Each structure stands twice: as structure tokens, then as C-alpha cells.
């Protein structure tokens, strides 16, 4: 039996796309392997949101070329994902055609087995990056990597065209899946034992059912909430300007919707937000945080932040630092700005903040964020939290790891004491009350709670 290997760079949606491609390959008769030396097919699922992610592709292609020379085995190599969509035919020219057999666009995942078969037959590279407006996917074909969590896409593409963002050019225009297809996906995942569902979309809270007028994201959350077997619901990523009263009420009132929201802000400066075409101000964003915290006590917020966007001054960056202090994020993804192909910023704005200045600013921002999240975690010492176990902890052999509803990572010893990793698997998917005993900037450590401890 032929074997396949899929390597994934980038976001949760890329992870889910890789799960879909794995299901297609297994239906076509391929067997999964983790060893690139024995793979007959290698799929590299790429990201182009940051320049460094593209560099990973070219590094990996070089490694595969060396491996082929050393072993004498030449796998069929497919480049998929956002770099494939972005570069298309030019990807073959940039690598002189070496070790790329298929270039697969983000909307053509279902063509993967067919294109691999054709590439083997014709012995020349094939490129398919065309549009496919049908966003349905065969139910039950996804090979889910995680035993506890299931990703379910509800929107493909984006229409917003934020000045820095490549997504509209690599994922296409916004396309909504029908609620019936989404709920069928959720039910299938829950029936297979997944306890936590992650709803995915470029702007997930912009969801509207294409077949039902007035059916919005809040109603979808309510329907997912009623699917048997679903214990927790998360979603990413909402846009601040679509986070209205109905969504806030849904997060507040639906017990299985996690009390955490990832709310990208990108900058603390209203002037820079306008240049980014984010369509909200600093003041509106902070007011939204106040509303969320008033309506949902204990909710935690995470965000994305860019430093060094074109035109960002020292005063603009000071606004980012001050917003970060006020917002009190439990964690943050922060990046130095890099021009992305086809984006408005790359076409119309000079990249006028030096790399040295970008580096200095991100180091300062990350130091501040580390201080904030350390303090927030330390305040949880002594409290008891419900943890959904999703992995074996990397802190040490024989310990479990999971997340709270507010998205904090917690490590602790299992009920039976320290076991080997194989026997620990029986605890995956269980929710346990854990008393927090120690805290660091990125995670918490605890012990199983006694009956007298209060849970939160």
C-alpha cells in the first residue's frame, strides 16, 4: 500500500484542511506515515500570512531534494495551501520545477487524489488553483488528528480586505456553508467521541446561513449547543465590528460555549487602525471589551497584534502598549509587519519602519504581555477549575494537560498517579476539577481537587 505524509504550516483552518486531505488520500487507498523516507506522497500545506512561513516551504523542499538523492526514492510532492494559491505556476519557476509535482489551490482540495494520479501518469507538474464555489465537503471523510477536539469550517474566504491581510487573495471571496452541513459535521464529530468543537472562519461571526434568512452566528451557536455529545464550543476568529449584542448573549447564556474570545485588534492606535482598514477605533474596541466583561464575568480575551505597520510612529506604538495594559489579554499572538503579495499595504504604502525598530518594539510588547499574563495566571492560584483533558503534558512523564473554559492550559497528575503515556490516553476527553497550585506566563500547574473545593 502506498503511503502519504502531510506537513502543515499555519492556522487552525490549515490544520483542518490537512485533516480533509488525509481523509481523501485514505479513501483513495493511501496509508499514513510519519517517516518522509518511506512516503510515496508528501503534501506540504502552506501558509503565507507571514513571510517566514513561506521560507519554511523552500527549506522543506530543499530537504526533500537531498533525501531523494540519498535514498533514491522520489515521492510525489504536492504544495497546497495559501502559498500554492498565491504563487500558482510561478512556484514551479521559483524552484526550477524540482520536487514539485502538484500545486493545489485552497479551493481544490477534493482534486488532490486525482491530480496525484495524473502527475504520476504524465510525468510533469500540474497546477490547479481555480475557484470552486461549492464549499461542501463529503461527510465522514475528514481524518481528524485530535482525539478530543474537532475543527468545523463554517465560512471560507473573506471580503474585508484589511490592508495587511493576504487571506482574500489566497482563500477567495467569502462563502458560507449551509447550517445543515455544519450541524451534520458537528454531529459526526461528536458521535466519534470529540468533546470540543472549534467553529472556523476568517471572520467567523459574520456567518449567515445561505439557505435561511435571518439565521446568524448566534443562532448557529445555539444549535451546535444542542448537538448530543458536544461539551465545549470554541470559535475563531471573530471581528470586533461583528461582535454585537446577540453574540455576547449567546456566549453568556449557553453553558457549553467557552468563556473565552479571541478578538484580534492588530494595533492600539486609531490612526493605524484606519490605515489598516480595520473599520473600528481604539475607543470602540475598548468599549466592546468593557461590555464583554460586564455581561460575562470571568471571560478571558486573547488577540493578534502587529507592530511596525507602515507609518507607525513611536506615539502609535505607545498607544499599542497602553491598550495592551488596559485590555489585560490572557495571551497574544504578536508579529512584526511584513508586506504580503497583492495586499493594499504592499501596493500603496512604503514599509518605512526599519527592521531594527520593529524588533525593538515587538520585544517591548512581548515583555509587557508576558508580565500581564503571568499576573493573570498567578491570580488563579488556589482556585479550582474544570479542565478538559486533551493531551499528555510536556511538563514531565505521567502528567495530563488540558484547558479551562477560559482557555488556560493546566498540567496535573492523573487520578491513578503517574502512568506511562500510553495508559494516560484513557483520560483524554474527561473533564476534571483541578486546584491550581503554581502559575507561569504560559500555563498553570495543579492537582486534582478534593470534594470540598469550589469549582469555577
Buried (B, 14 or more C-beta within 10 A) or exposed (E): EBBBBBBBBBBBBBBBBBBBBBBBBBEBEBEEBEEBEEBBBBBBBBBBBBEEBBEBBEEBBEEBBEBBEEEEEBBBBBBBBBBBBBBBEEBBEEBEEEBBBBBBBBBBBBBBBBBBEBBEEEEEBBBBBEEBEEBEBEEEBBBBBBBBBBBBBBBBBBEBEBBBBBBBBBBBEBBBBBBEBBBBBBBBBBEEEBBBBBBBBBBBBBBBBEEEEEBBBBBBBBBBBEBEBBBBBBBBBBBBBBBBEBBBEBBBBBEBBBBBBBBBBBBBBBBBBBBBBBBBBBEEBBEBBEBBBEBBEEBBBBBBBBBBBBBBEEEBBEBBBBBBEEBBBBBBEBBBBBBBBEBBBBEEBEBEBEEEBBEBBBEBBBEBBBEBBBEBBBEBBEBBBBBBBBBBBEBEEBBBBBBBBBBBBBBBBBEEEEBEEEEBBEBBBBBBBBBBEEBEBEBBBBEBBEEEBEEE
